[in-house]
Structure formats: C-alpha cells, structure tokens
Amino acid sequence: MIALFFIGLSQGVESVVASTSVVPLAFAANGPFMLVYAALSKKGLWLSMGAALLVWFGISYLIILLDFNNFSWGLGICIVVLIVSTILFEKTFSALSVVGQKTEYKGLNLLARALFAGIIIGAAVLASKFLSPLFGGILASFPAVFVSTLIILHKSRGAKIAIGLAKALLISGFINVMSYIIAIRLLYTSVGIYWGTLVGLLISLATAYVTHQFILKKLK
C-alpha cells in the first residue's frame, strides 16, 4: 500500500496502474517461496529462507525477462498457483493451522520488521522511477511480511508452527492484497490517490475481517 502510494505521489497515477499490472503474477511467486521454505525448514532457518528467497527472485527475474504485465492473466495464474500450493501444503507437509497459537512480538522484532519493510518500500519507489513500473510492481510485491513473520515464528515457536501459518498467509494475503490492488486500479483514476488509497484500505480491511472470521470457523 505504502509503496504504491508513493509511486503514485511521485510519478503519477499511470505509473501506479502500470506497476500493479504485474502484482498478481509477482504474488504467485509466494507459493513456490513458501513451499521451498517448508521443504527445507528442518535443515535450519537460514538455509530454508535463503533458498526460498532465491526461488522468489528467480521467478521475479523471469517475469522481468518476459516483460509480463497482463493483469487478468496474472490474476488467473496466481489463483491456480496458490490453490496448488495450498493443496501441497496440506498433503505434503501436513500444514494444518491450529486456533489459539499466539506469538508476542517484542519491540526489537517490531522495529526490525518496520526497517525491513521500509527498505523494500524505498526500493520499490526508486525502481519504478529509475528502471520501470514493472520493477516497482515486483518489489512492491516482495514478501516482506511473510519473511519477517516466518523468521520470528521459526525462531520463537519452531518450524512446525511457522509452516502451519504459511498456508494461512498465502490464502489471506492473496485475498487482502488483490482486493486492494483491484480497488486502487479503479479508484486512482476516478477519485485520485488520497481517496483511492483510503477507500482501497477500507475494502482490504473488510476482506481481512471476513477472511479471518472464515478461517476461525474452519479451524473450530
């Protein structure tokens, strides 16, 4: 949200729309990213996370080489990839989410997450300005929240809990991110960046609440 807001503020609405065209396909890379992490998680946090990030960057590099920026096709591919990834999580890794698993995020953890996300946001804005909106959209889709959350959970609660959360992150992340992206693609050109961001955020918060309630009911 913040990355796309500043891309729009500094480069205009057209740059934001161009950047969001690649977001669904870039988000699809999170499926393989999570699967690689889960497959190697028993070998250690840094090995599994490093390999998963290499896969994510490899897929992103292919997207850049292909110059893929079709939003509709990307959305369709993303849905298929995430469905397959979710099935593999359940069948291969027995990644079953369990209600009541709580983790406290201490001040240092929150600060590290904020700095990490800030670096990615800055990189996305600069990439869109000096390289192309395609680069900006891909970096805006970087799984910063996934990476930081999995690292904290892996270290504090173990790989099994982190893997169980990974499946839920894929599902909820897709619904909430895509609802926001679709909203601002329509709203930025009609009501402007500020109102478009506010309304898009409210829509995403609404889908987040519905998704959360649905997952809780499934777990119960």
C-alpha positions in Angstrom: 0.0 0.0 0.0 2.7 2.5 1.0 5.0 1.6 -1.9 2.2 2.1 -4.5 1.0 5.3 -2.7 4.5 6.9 -3.0 4.9 5.7 -6.6 1.6 7.5 -7.4 2.6 10.5 -5.5 6.0 10.9 -7.1 5.3 9.6 -10.6 1.6 9.8 -11.2 -1.5 7.5 -11.4 -0.4 5.9 -14.7 2.8 4.6 -13.1 0.8 3.0 -10.3 -1.6 1.3 -12.7 1.4 0.1 -14.8 3.1 -1.2 -11.6 0.0 -3.1 -10.4 -0.3 -4.9 -13.7 2.4 -7.3 -12.6 1.4 -7.7 -8.9 -0.8 -10.8 -9.3 1.9 -12.8 -11.1 4.6 -11.5 -8.7 2.4 -12.5 -5.8 2.1 -16.0 -7.3 5.8 -16.4 -6.7 4.9 -16.6 -3.0 3.5 -20.1 -3.5 6.8 -21.6 -4.5 8.6 -19.4 -2.0 6.5 -20.9 0.9 6.8 -24.5 -0.4 10.6 -24.3 -0.6 10.8 -22.8 2.9 8.6 -25.6 4.2 10.5 -28.3 2.4 13.9 -27.2 3.8 12.7 -25.9 7.2 14.1 -28.9 9.1 17.5 -28.1 7.8 17.6 -24.8 9.5 16.0 -21.3 9.3 18.6 -19.5 7.3 19.2 -22.3 4.7 15.4 -22.7 4.1 14.8 -19.0 4.0 17.8 -18.3 1.8 16.7 -21.0 -0.7 13.1 -19.7 -0.7 14.3 -16.2 -1.4 16.4 -17.4 -4.3 13.4 -19.1 -5.8 11.3 -15.9 -5.4 14.0 -13.7 -7.0 14.5 -16.3 -9.8 10.8 -16.3 -10.7 10.7 -12.5 -10.5 13.7 -12.3 -12.9 11.8 -14.5 -15.4 8.8 -12.1 -15.1 11.1 -9.2 -16.0 12.7 -11.1 -18.9 9.3 -12.0 -20.3 8.0 -8.4 -19.7 4.8 -9.8 -18.4 2.3 -7.1 -17.4 -1.1 -8.5 -18.2 -3.2 -8.1 -15.0 -6.0 -10.5 -15.9 -3.7 -13.4 -17.0 -1.5 -12.8 -14.0 -4.5 -13.0 -11.6 -5.7 -16.3 -13.2 -2.2 -17.8 -12.9 -1.9 -16.6 -9.4 -5.2 -18.3 -8.3 -4.1 -21.6 -9.9 -0.6 -21.5 -8.3 -1.9 -20.7 -4.9 -4.6 -23.4 -5.0 -2.0 -26.0 -6.0 0.4 -24.6 -3.3 -2.3 -24.8 -0.6 -3.1 -28.4 -1.6 0.6 -29.3 -1.5 1.0 -27.7 1.9 -1.8 -29.9 3.4 -0.9 -33.1 1.6 2.9 -33.0 1.7 3.7 -31.0 4.9 0.5 -31.6 6.9 0.4 -27.9 7.4 -2.7 -27.7 9.5 -3.4 -24.3 11.1 -4.4 -24.5 14.8 -6.5 -22.0 16.6 -5.1 -20.4 19.8 -1.4 -20.2 18.6 -0.3 -16.8 19.8 3.0 -15.1 19.5 4.1 -11.9 21.2 6.1 -9.5 19.0 8.6 -7.7 21.1 9.8 -4.1 20.5 13.0 -5.2 18.7 11.1 -7.6 16.4 8.6 -4.8 15.5 11.5 -2.4 14.8 13.3 -4.9 12.6 10.1 -5.6 10.7 9.5 -1.8 10.2 13.0 -1.2 9.0 12.9 -4.2 6.6 9.6 -3.1 5.1 10.8 0.5 4.8 13.8 -0.6 2.8 11.6 -2.6 0.4 9.2 0.3 0.0 12.0 2.7 -0.8 13.5 0.2 -3.3 10.1 -0.2 -5.0 9.6 3.5 -5.4 13.2 4.1 -6.7 12.9 1.0 -9.1 9.7 2.3 -10.5 11.2 5.8 -11.1 14.6 4.9 -12.5 14.0 1.5 -14.0 10.4 0.8 -14.9 7.0 0.4 -13.3 7.4 -3.4 -13.8 10.4 -3.4 -11.4 8.4 -1.3 -9.0 5.4 -3.6 -9.0 7.6 -6.7 -8.4 9.5 -5.1 -5.5 6.2 -3.8 -4.1 5.1 -7.5 -4.1 8.2 -8.7 -2.2 7.0 -10.9 0.7 8.5 -8.7 3.4 5.7 -9.6 5.8 6.0 -13.3 5.1 9.8 -13.3 5.5 9.8 -11.4 8.8 6.8 -13.3 10.2 8.3 -16.7 9.4 11.7 -15.8 10.8 10.2 -14.6 14.1 7.9 -17.6 14.4 10.6 -20.1 13.3 13.0 -18.8 16.0 10.4 -18.4 18.8 8.0 -21.3 18.2 9.7 -23.7 15.8 9.4 -24.7 12.1 6.1 -26.6 12.5 4.2 -23.6 13.8 5.7 -21.4 11.1 4.7 -23.9 8.3 1.2 -24.0 9.7 0.9 -20.3 9.4 2.5 -20.2 5.9 -0.6 -21.7 4.4 -3.0 -19.2 6.1 -0.7 -16.4 5.0 -1.0 -17.4 1.3 -4.7 -17.5 1.4 -5.4 -14.4 3.4 -2.5 -12.5 1.8 -3.9 -13.1 -1.7 -7.5 -12.1 -0.8 -6.5 -8.9 1.0 -3.7 -7.8 -1.3 -5.7 -8.4 -4.5 -8.8 -6.7 -3.2 -6.7 -3.6 -2.5 -4.9 -3.8 -5.9 -8.2 -4.1 -7.8 -9.7 -1.3 -5.8 -6.9 1.2 -6.5 -6.7 0.3 -10.1 -10.3 1.5 -10.4 -10.2 4.3 -7.8 -6.9 6.1 -8.5 -8.1 7.1 -12.0 -11.5 8.2 -10.8 -11.2 9.8 -7.3 -7.4 10.3 -7.0 -4.6 8.9 -5.0 -5.6 10.0 -1.5 -9.2 9.0 -1.6 -8.3 5.9 -3.6 -5.8 4.8 -1.0 -8.3 5.4 1.9 -11.2 3.5 0.2 -8.9 0.8 -1.0 -7.6 0.3 2.5 -11.1 0.1 4.0 -12.0 -2.5 1.4 -8.9 -4.5 2.2 -9.6 -4.3 5.9 -13.2 -5.5 5.3 -11.9 -8.5 3.3 -9.3 -9.2 6.1 -12.0 -9.3 8.7 -14.2 -11.6 6.6 -11.2 -13.9 5.8 -10.2 -14.0 9.5 -13.7 -15.0 10.6 -13.9 -17.6 7.9 -10.6 -19.2 8.9 -11.6 -19.2 12.6 -14.8 -21.0 11.7 -12.9 -23.6 9.6 -10.5 -24.2 12.5 -13.3 -24.7 15.0 
